Amino acid sequence: MKAFTFKPKLIESIRHYDRQTFVKDLMAGTIVGIVALPLAIAFGIASGVSPEKGIITAIVAGLMISIFGGSKVQIGGPTGAFIIIIYGIIQQYGLEGLTIATLMAGVFLILFGLLHLGTIIKYIPYPIVVGFTSGIAVTIFTTQMKDLFGLSIDNVPSDFIEKWITYFQHITTIDWWSAAVGIVSVIIIVVTPRFSKKIPGSLIAIVVMTVAVLLLKQFAGVESVETIGDRFSISNQLPGAQVPDMTWDTIKGLVSPALTIAILGAIESLLSAAVADGVTGDHHDSNTELIAQGMANLASPLFGGIPATGAIARTMTNINNGGRTPIAGIIHAAVLLLIFLFLMPLAQYIPMACLAGVLVVVSYGMCGWRSFKALLRNPKSDVTVLIMTFLLTIIFDLTIAIEVGLIAACLLFMRRMAETTDVKAILDEIDPNEDADIEAGNLNHLTIPEGVEVYEINGPYFFGVGNRFEEIMATFGKRPKVRIIRMRKVPFVDSTGIHNLTNLCLMSKKENIEVVLSGVNPKVESVLIKAGFYKIVGEKNICNHINLAIERAKEIQETASLS
């Protein structure tokens, strides 16, 4: 077990901190705070909570992730990936259920870090990540159709297919002013990067379209465009910390969604940190980052916030604007806090169609259609996992998609691992030029004596390999006196492999066939000794290399002939 380590990058960064670095962090943090504002509001509303809860999440979680995180440039906050999970939990368990699930996810994330699972989580199969990310993007896009086009629908169904059926049934209720606001917002966001790299297109779209809608109401009498204030009552008061009432039954019911939040948060934050490393040349601490993410998700819900994780887009914005230490992330949280305290009431005038346009662009950025298309050319097993995870995400929910996707990926991985292990029979001679475990100096071909069978295992010896022996042994006519099993190329053996090997030896004994092992490496040998396997075979039948194994086979045959 590795020793516990928790090394926030902030401590390392401030040791050699100077004024020049602070100026860069101040500029980057301010810009990232402005970039995060419209996204925090949009993600909060799309998740089914009030807009200020999205900003509170960005402030509290963003601050915690920057102070305690394992990456120097990571920016944390609410992200699009959580929208569908959060919305589903609220629908089923209410806001209190979401708070409890987020707290549980925080505990899980801290445990992931303490158990050093940071590196393991990064190895979750790529088709699963692309599948559910694309699925989330499609689902987010689907949820925004009502606001984007101003459709008159009282209750939008939660089911993906039913949503689209309802949309088409109400297509005649489109509000063309809302549709114009939404479409123009999308155009502004898409076009802005050509003219400005500093100011985010989403912010420009929100300012321009909010002013436009206010002018339309004032001078043209257009009242049909719904704004945030029409749907929510907005407060700029900081909430006090509140711990929800938790019962054992509630906790048990929320384990699955909480684990989904934790796993998705871990994947997204570590992916973001890894991308940042590639740009900055730094190296993040995966386990420290997971602990920080856990702490953020423990703090955020206590102040009314929602789940948070590392955000790739905001992290890259931070890097591109000169941010190189966690101070930039702390400044980003401070900027958001100032906006929340002094400018939050103005958010009531933001058109819902404009926020829908922001999320449409976000969903396009998330969908990764190029990666999806490229994966379709991969092996069928990868394509199966990709399509299955994608469809389960949009038709059912992300919890089921991740669970089933991981199970399918594990099963496919086990099958592939089993296919990499080869069991072959050596019938006549062993070539010393091809076999490194032949005794040094013996340049002659090693002849296999009559009545001896030699089998070689090439690869890990675990489940799925045992039957190969039976298939190969069935091809021999006569029963041998001795079976030599060469294990020089076996890097590890598991309990199923030991069980299969034990059964092979016991079956051979019943048929009066001795089993000799050759070239067992120390790691495998220690596992076999602990399992008591050598008592079945006998110490004399364990040989370091094939020469000794052949000699031992001859001894067994001579002893058998004398008796």
Phi, psi and omega in degrees: 000129180289149178292148180292130177227134176220102187234085177302137181292341179299319181298316179294323186289322187281351180297322182239035184282140180223175184297320181298318178294321180298318180300317178295317179295323179297315180296312182295316181297321179296314180295316180296323178298319179292319178297320185289336186302301181296327180292318180298318178295314182295316181294323179297311181296316181295334180279350178099014177241174181286157186300326183292336179292329176294319180290319178301320178299314181297325180288303186291307182293319179300320179295314182296317182294323179288321182288316189253358188289165180263007177237139182287335189240004182296133173247123183254160178162189178291146179227164181297332183299332184272349187307309185293319180297311183299314181300317180295319180294318179297318180299322185269321188242352182082177182296324179294322177296321177296318179300315180294317180298321180292319177299317178297319178298322177299318178296316179300317181297320177296318177297319177304315181292316180296327180272008178059043179268004182304315182286328182292317182300328181293345181264012173300131187310137181302319179301327178292314181300313180294319182299309182281334175294316177295320179297318177298317181300314179297319181293317177299314178304316181296319183291343185266356185297322181298310182287326182298321183251005177063036181293143179269089179231124182289309181231113178276126180300152179278334182290138184301309183293318179296326177303309183293324176299315179297318179301313181292328178292332182252020184300332182284351182265013180303133172265112188292333176292316177297316179300319180296317179299315181296313183292318178296323177300315179299316181298316180300315182296320182289322185278329186309315182304338178289337184248330184218124177267341185274309184273126182291142179298327181296321179291317179299317180299317181295315180296311183296313185286330176294315178297318181298316180293321177298319178294321179297320179292319185287318189248341181245356178070023179277110183249002189277346182278114183286139178245172179301320181296334178289336185252330184231152169262123189259137179235145176250019178272131178288126181284152175278159180291132180225130178263125182287157174285124182242131174246158182298321180296319178295317180299315180299319181290338184257004181300314183296308178296327179295319177296322178298315177301315182295313182294314180296319178297320179295314181298311185293319182291319181288327176295317178298316180296321180293319177297318179297320178300320181296332180273318186270341184081007179272175177230119180277160176260107187301315185288322175297321179297318179295320178297318179296318177299321177296316179298321178296320181279350169276323183281317186304309183292336179294336178254019177088008181278179181242175180303147181223161177201181175290136184251117185299312184299314181290325177296317179292324176298318178301312181296314184295339180258014172101358180294129181225358178224166179297346178301325178298319178294323178294319178296320177303317179293322180294320178298315178297322179297316179297317177298318181298316184287326189247338184241357185303321180302334180291341182295340182295341182270355181290128180291139177296326180296326179293316177297323176298320177297320177301315182287331175297317178294320177299316181296324177295318178295328181283330193299330178054048186296332178292317177295320179299313181297319180295322181293336179294345177268359181278178178306153184302326181297319178293319179297320179300312179297318180300306183295317182297314179296319180298310182293319179296325180295314184277329184273319180254258175203172187292327179301310179296319182299314181293316181298308182293319180299316179295319178297314180298317180296320178295317180296317179294323178296318179297321178295318179295319179297319178297325181288337180283341180270126183244134174244122181229155178259137175253118193267315191246296186226158175245124182278120181295337180287339182256348188238103187290342184271005174289141185308135181303139179090347179269097185263358179275154176296137181270114183275136179275121183296160175298140179082010179238133175248136179242126177241143178237129175262124181242095181128179180301142180254101181213197184307147178090349182263330184305320182294338180298323179300314182298319180296317181287319181296331180294341181281344179277145180280291183275154176280136181278174173271327184224140172243121176260127179247112180275124185237023182295336182253022178260107183285330177203163178223138179255182184296325178292321177297316177299318179299314179296319180293321177297314179299321179299316180293318180294319177296320179295320180298320179299331180263013180061038177247127178275143177250130178240131178261140182231135172067035179286126181285157186305322182295314179292321181298318180296324178294317180294322180295314180299328181279356180074018184292327185293339177294331180284318184276321185096137185299327181295336182267016175249113186241147182289324181213173190294329178302311180295325180295319178295317178298318178296321178298320178295320178299316180299318180295317180297317179299319181295321182290327179289326180279000000 
